[in-house]
Amino acid sequence: MISLIFALTLASIQDIPVDAVPDIASESQSEAEAQGEAEAKPEPQRDPVTGELPVDPYQPSNAHAGAAPFAGTGMRNAFHGQEGIRRVVNGMIDRAIVDSRISEIFVSHDLVRLRRTLFEQFCHILNAGCDYTGRDMATSHRDLGLQIDDLNVLVENLQAAMADERIGFAAQNRLLSKLAPMKRDVVTR
C-alpha cells in the first residue's frame, strides 16, 4: 500500500498520467496468491499399510537408537513388556502435543511415524525384542532447533507417562540415564 501511494505521489510530482503508473497493489496481490498456491501443496500420500508419510531413503540400524540395550530382561519386565513400553511412548507423545511449552514442535511432524520409531527405540534400549528402524538422533533432530528447555519439558512428559504406567523410580532413572547422552545430538541451539 505504501508503494502505491509513493508511486501516485511521484506521478503527480512529475506530471505523469496516473494510468501510466503500474498497478503495484495488483502485482503484489498476484504474487501473494501465487506464493499461497505454491505453499498450499497437498500433503504427500500416506503409506496405506503403516499410515506414515514417505521419507527419504536411509539405511536402518540398531546403532541409530542412540544407546546400547540393557542386558537381561529386568528393564523389559520393569516396563511391563512391549505393551507397557507402547503405553509409555503414547502417553509421552499425547502429553507433548498438548503441552503449550513444546506442542509447536510437533505440529508438522508425522505423529504416526514418531510413535512407531520412539516405541522401537525404547523397546530396543529396554531389550524387549525390537529392532530400531528410525534415523540416527542427529539426523532426525537436525532441523528442529531444539533447546535444552524443550528437552527438559519432554523428559517431564516422559516421567509422567512412566509414573502412569507405574514404572519404578529406579527403572525410570536407568532409562533416563541411557537417554541423557543423546542430548548432544538432539539439542541444536
Beta strands, then each sheet from edge to edge (+ up, - down):
end
